[in-house]
Structure formats: C-alpha cells, structure tokens
C-alpha cells in the first residue's frame, strides 16, 4: 500500500524556495531597501513615494490621495479654492499601507514602501512556484521558472522599488494560480477568487486588467452550462468594480487635477509606430530579458510544440490559452501606448512580462524528471541558467545604480539632501509653502525638505 507524502515532505520544496528567495533578497537588496527613490525612473518612483507621504501628512483616506506638490501637472478646468495636493491616482494601496506603518513606527523612511513592494513580489513568486508544482513540473524546472521571472533585469531592478506595477503583478500571479485551480476543479469559488484578485491588481495598476477578460473567456469556454452564467456574472462584477473606481478617479481629476498621465499615446502613423518599436527594442531588449532568458523562452516554445498532444483539454492548456490572450491584449496595449515604451521600461513589466512568464512556465512544466539521469540534467540546467541570469541581472542593476552626468533626478536629490534640517535651523516652519525653481521633478525637493509647495520644472 502506497503512503501519501507527509506534510513535511510536501512543504519542504516551499520552504527551500522561500529560503532561496530570502537569500537573494539579503544579498542584493539590503543596500537599497531604505534608499530614497534614485536613478532610473526616480521621477516616477518619487511621485509614488510622495503619495505615501501625502497619506501620512494629510490623512485624507484611501480614496483621496495627495502629494506635497500642491499644483497638479494636469489641472482641472476650475481650480479648487484650497490647494491640498489631492490628485487622481491608481488605487494607492501600497502607499496607504506604507503610510499606516510609518504612523505606527513614527518613521518616514522609504523602507516601508520598498519593503511592502518586495513582500508583494515574493508573494507573487511563491504563487508562481505553487502554480508550477500544481501543473506537475519537476522541482528543478519549477525553480527555473521562478528564476526566469525573478532574474529578469527590469523586474530585479524594480522588485524593491516604488512603482505600483510590482504589487499588481504579484497579486495577478496569485490570480492565475486560482484560475488554474478552477480549470482543474470547476469550483466557481476558485474562479471568484481569481477574478477578485485580478480586479484588485487592476485597481492598483490598470494595464493588468487585460488578464481578466483572458481568464473570463477561457473559463466561459471550459465551463459547463451550469457554471457559464456564474463565470460571466463574476467577471461582470469585477469589471463593474474597476469601472466604478475609474469614475471616481475621473471625479478626482475633474475636481482637483492629476499628477499622473491618463491619456492614450499611440503612434500617429505606421512609420512612427515602427520607429517607436525599434527604439523600444534597441533601448531595452537586454533590460527586459538577458540572452539566457530569450533562449529559455525558445526552449519553452519547443517543449509546447513537442508536447502539444498531451496539452489538449487539460488545465495546462486552459492556462496556455489565457496567457496567449493576455499576450494579444498586451500587444494591443503597446499599440495604444507606443510613445511611452521607448523611454519607460516598466511599461513592458505591466504588459508583456506576465504572459511571457506564464507561457515559459507552462513549457517548462512539461518534461518529467522520471529517472536519475533526467533529475541530474534538470538540476544542472537550473544551476547553470540561474547563475547566468543572476549575473546579467546584477550587472544591469549595478549599471542602473551608477550615477550618470545626465541624471538630473539624482542631481536634484543630492542638492536637496539634508534640506529639511537646514530649513528647520533657519526657522522655516514645517507648514510653510515652498516654491522651488528648476526642480526638474514634481516632488523630490519637497519630499526632502519635508514641506509642501510648488515646483517649477
């Protein structure tokens, strides 16, 4: 009689995976975890950190975010009588929780915001690992799929940063895990959890909403007559919640203005679109993924072709189709936001990254380590490719944290570092409004002066 695996043996892979992730965090992120937003896209990151400080100083509540900058970048037609820095923003859940932690501890340090993003990242990676084991992947291949995501240079850089796409992606990975569970069992409650999670993720960062129709379409197709109505109803509820928040955001923008871009930015011609795509690839191709990542993706696609017959009518096939639909939606997103991609690498994270990770994960889950030779080969492949991807990610991270002569955001940060204490010494009250000329960014000087005011950019 066969014995079922003990709790210890079933939990051991998760414990090992968590410890490996914590080792990577301790090795790589210990020096940056309490750093003020700096270097690549520090402008955007500092604006998100400013939302945290806005909650801490103003206490407006989750649905009324603000920053120290009192003049919105995109002002309303009629300015309010009292300028409070309130702005339209994607749901600042990470910023709100970070502010609460600051309030509890009495500290304004960036470690709370960075640390919370890091926690969401690790949560997502553990859910990805759980998904791989659920698909029946060999343990080294499950680790390899996690390494593939973790060691993408752009993801490794923002992992402990301030952009909302990081927690949104972690939550979406959890949503895909429950979507896969639904594909296995047909339990509507699991589908509801997946839609609930992806709706929350989309409120935090709207581009990840593209995962919701992908899951809904596949689930409606595989559901029996009894469940298809429930699947569609749950999906509509998720979309409705998302839509209601966008209406609230529109109200905030119309009443107070917005610090953040809220319009589509497509190319104006096919020639411009082609040029924007060429620039995006030229600027970021080895920041999106290393050469080893691209080889692993090709290998995963080959595995999908080799094992295509065994995939049909399986939960893995449902996940594969959902990932392909997600990828198609990401392509459409690239078309309507093409002007942002050449200069903003994190737009790739919020669009193409997740479906490519999922497609690679499905491919890597297919070969089985059913003898000692395969176990050895899979283990060696995991060690070698992870080492090469880690080397590329660390090299990219070091380059990104090297101050360049053109880095005006970092120059601004250094100029205003320590300015809060200097203003205190000069008797400038904490509630005084400050005007900053040649600020370059909307919030960096105000954050470092720990005062509200206006910036001339």
N, C-alpha and C positions, 0 to 999 in steps of 0.2 A: 504494500500500500504506500503511495507517494504522500509525503508530508508537504503541506503548504509552507512556503517560506515564512520564517519567523519575522516578527516586527522589526527586530534588529537588522536582519539581512535585507529587508525591504527598504528600511530607512537609511542604511549605510551609504548608498550612492548619493542620496540627497545631502547627507552630512559632509561627505567628501567634496561634493560640488560646491557647497556653501563655503567650506574652508578654503578651497582653491580660489574662489571669488574674493574672499576676505584677504587672502594673501596678496592678490593682485591689487586690491584697494590700498592695503597698508604699504605696499611697495611703491605705488605710482602716485596716489592721491594725497598722501599725508602732508606734502609740502604746499598743496594748493587749496586744501579743504577750507581754510579760513581766510583766503585771499579775496580782496576786493575785486570786482569784475575788471579784467585787464586783457590786453592783447586782442586776438582775433574776435571780431564782433562784440567787443566790450561795450559799444554803444547800446546795442540791443539788450545785452545782458544786464547792463546797469539800469536800463529802463524797467526791466522786470524786477530787479532788486529794489528799485525805487517804489514799486507797488507794495513790497513788504514793509518798507519804512513808512509808507503812507498809511497802511493799516495800523502800525504801531503808534504813530503820532496822532492820527485823526479818529480812529475807531469808528469809521462810517458803517461798518458791517460788510459782509462778504460781497453783496451785490452793488456796492457803491465805492469802487476802488479809486485811489488817488495817488498822486506822487508829490514830491516837494516842488516841482515845477508848476507854477500857478497859471501859466498861459499855454493852452493846448496847441499842439502842432497843427491840428485841423480844427479851427474854432467853429462854433455854431454860428448861424446867421445872426442871432441876437445873444450877445454875451450876458451871462448872469450878473446880477448886481454885486455879488460877493464871489471873489475868486478863491476857490478852495483846492484847486488841483485835481478835481474829480475828472475822470476820464473813462471813456469806453474802453473795455479790455476783454479778451477771452477770459473765461472764469479763472480768477487768480487763486485757485485752491491751495497750491503750494505756497504762494506768497502769504495767504491768510493764515495757514497753519504755522508757517515760519514766524510770523509776527506774534502769534499766541505764545510760541515757545520763547521768543525774545522777552515778551512781557513777563512770563513766569520766572525767567532766569535773571532778568534785569540787564541783559546784554544785547547789544545791537550788532554783534559780529556776524559776518556773512556765512559762518559755518552752519547756521541753522538752515538757511536756504539751500546752500550747496549740499549739505548733508541729507536734506529731505529729497532732493532730486536724485541723489545717489541711492537712497533707500528704494525709491520707486524703480530705479534702473535695476538694482539687484533683484527686486521682486519680479520684474518682468523676465529677467534672465532665468530665474528659478522656475517660473511658469513655462518658459520655453523648454527647459530641461525636462520638466514634468510631461510636457506635450510629446517630446521625443520618446521618452520611456513608454508613454501611453501608446504610441504608434508601434512599439516593439523594436525600437532601434537598439543595436548593440551599444553597450555602455561607452566604448571609445568614440563611436560615431555621434552619440548624444553629446558628449563633451566637445567634440569637434564642431558641432552645430552651434553650441553656446559660444565657443571661442570665435567662430566666424562672426557672430554679432558683436560680442564684447570688444574684439580687436579691430573692428573697422576704424580707421584713423579718425574719421569725423565723429563717430559715436564715442570713441575713447576720449576725445577732447571735451565733448560736452557732457559727459557722464556725470560730472560733479559740478556742472555749470548752473546757469540760471534760466535757460530757455525752457518754455513750457512744453515743447515737443518731447522732452525726455520723460517726464512723468506720464504724458499722454501715451507714449509708445509702450511704457511698462504696463499700463493698465490695458492697452489694446492686446498685448501678448496674452494677458490673462483672459481676455475676452475670447481670443482664438482657442485657448485651451478648453473653455467651456463649450464653445461651438463644436469642437471635435468630440467632446463628451456627448453632446446632443446627437451628433451624427452616429455615434455608437449605439445609444440607448433609445433615442426618440423621446426622451423625457422633456416635456415643454418647460419645466422649471429650469433646466440647464440652459435652454435657449434664452429664456428670460434673463438669466444671469449674464450671459454673453452680451445681449443687447443692452442691458443696464450698464455694464462696464464700458462698452464702446461708446455709448451715449455720454457717459461721464468724461471719457477721454476726449470726445469731440467738443464738449463744452470747454475743456481746458485748452485744446488746440484744434480748431475746426477741420483742417485738412484730413485728420484721421477718421472723419465721418465716412469717408469712402469705404471703410471696412464694413459699415453697417449694411448698405444695400448688397454688398457681396455676400455676406452671411445670410441675409434675408432671402435672396434669390435662390441660393443653393439649398437652404433649409426648406423653402416652399416647394422646391422641386422634389426633394427626397422625402418630404412628409407625406403621410397617408391623408386621405380625405378628412379623417378625424382631427388631424393636427394642423392642416394648412391654414385654416381660419385663425387659429390661435397664433401661429407664426406671423401671419400678416398683421394681426391686431397688435401684437407685442412690438413689431417693427414700426408700426404707425405711431404707437405711443412714444417710442424712442425718438422718432423724427419730430413729433409734436413738441416734446420737451426741448429738443435742440432748437426748433423754430421759435418757441416762446422766449428762450434766452436771447436769441438774435433780435427779437422785437424789443426786449429790454435794453439790449446794447444799442440799438438804433435810437431809443429814447434817450439814453445817456449821451450819445453823440450829438443829438439834436438839442439837448438842454445844456450840456457842459462842454462839448467838444471831445476830441480824441487825440491821444498822444501816438496812437498806433495806426498804421496803414490799414485801410479797409476797402480797397478797390481792386478790381482785376487789372492785370498789367500784361496783356497779350502783345505779341509782336504785331506790327502794323502791316507787314507784308510777309510773303513766304521767304523772300530773300533775307529779311531781318530775322525771321524765326530760325532759318538755317544758320545764320551767323551767331545768334544767341546760343543755339545748341552747341555749335563748335566752340564758342568761348567757355561755356559751362564745362564741357568735357576737358578742354585744354587746361582750364584753371584748377579743376578739382578731381580729375579721374583717379589720381593716386591718393587723394584725400578721402574720397568716397570708400574705396577699397584698395588694398595692395594687390600686386600681381598674383600672389598666392590666393587671395580671395577670388579673383576672376577665374583662376584655374579650378578652384573648388566648385564654383558655380557651373562651369562647363562640365566638370565631372558629375555633378548632381543631375544635370540635364541628361547626360548619357545614361545614368542609372535609371532615370524616369523612363527613357526610351526602352532600355533593356527589360525593365520590369513592368512595362505598360499593361501586359495582360493580367498580371496579378493585382493591379491597382483598381481595375474596373469594379464599380459597385461596392467599394469599401469606404470606410470613414476617411482613409487617407486620400482617396480620390475626391471626396467632397471638400477636404481642406485644400487640395491642389487646385480645384476649380475656383474656390473662393479666393485663393491667393492670386490666380490669374485674372479674375475680375477686379481685384484690388489693384493689380498692376496696370490694367487697362484704365482704371479710374485715375491712377497716378499719372499716366501719360496724358490724359485729358487735362489734369491739373497743371502739368508742365506747359501745355499749350496756352492756358488762360493766365498763367503767371510767369511766362517765359522771361520777362525782363528782370525778374528777381534772381533767377538761378545763376547767372554768371558771377554775381558778387556775394551771394548768400548760400553757403554750403548747407546750412541747416534746413533749407527747403527740400533738399534731397532726403534728409532724415525723415521729414514729415510726409513724404510721398512714396518714393521708390524703395526706401530701405526695408520697411517691414515686409512687403510682399516678396522681395528678393530673399530675405532671410527665411521666410516660410517655404518658398519653393526649394531653396537649398536644403532646408531641414527635411522636407518630405523625401527628397532624393537620397540624402544621407541615411535616412531611416530604413532604406530598403534592403541593403546587403546584410546578411546574418553572419555572426561570428559563431558558427556551429562546430568548429574544430579548433584545436590549439594553434595551428598554423595561421588561421584567419584572425584569431584573437591577437596573436603576436603582431601580425601585419597591421591590423587596425590600430593597435596600441602605438606602434612605431609611427604610423601615419599621423596619428593625433599629436604625438610629441613633436615631430619634425615640423608639421604645418603650423602648429600653435606657436612654436619658437620663432618661426619666420614671420608670422603675422604680428606677434608681440614686438619683434624687433622693428618692424615697419611702423607700428602704432606708436612706439616710444620715440622713434626718430621724428615722426610727424609732430608729436606733442612737444618735443624739445624745440623744434623749429617754430612752432606756433607761440611758444612762450619766450622766444627771443625777441627783444625789443628792436624794431627796425626804425631807421631815420624818419620814415613816412608815417609812423604810428602816432597820429595826433591824439588819439584817445588815451594812450598810455602817457604821452607827454602831459596832457591835461591832468591826468590822475596824479602824476608826480608833482606838478605845480601846486596842486591844492591839497596834497597830503599833509596832514597836521594843521590845516587852516582853521578847524573848529576851535582848537585850543588857543590859537593866535587871536581869533576874534573874541574869545572869552577874555583874554588878557587886555584887549583894547576896550572892553566894556560894551561890546556889541551884543545886545540882548538876543536870547535864543528865539524870541518871537519876532525879531526884526526881519523885514523883507530885503533881500539882497538882489542886486542887478549885476549880472556877470557878462562882460563884453568878451567877444572872441572865445566863447565857451567851447566850441566845436561839438559838444554833446548836450543833450537836453537836461541831464540830471547829475552827471558825475561831480561837477563843482558843488552843487547844492547838497548832495549826499555827504561829501567830505567836509563841508562847512557845517553840516547838521542844522541847516536853516532853509526856510522856504524862500522862493523868489522867482526870478525871471532870468532867462539866458538868451543872449544874442548870438546866433550861430552864423 
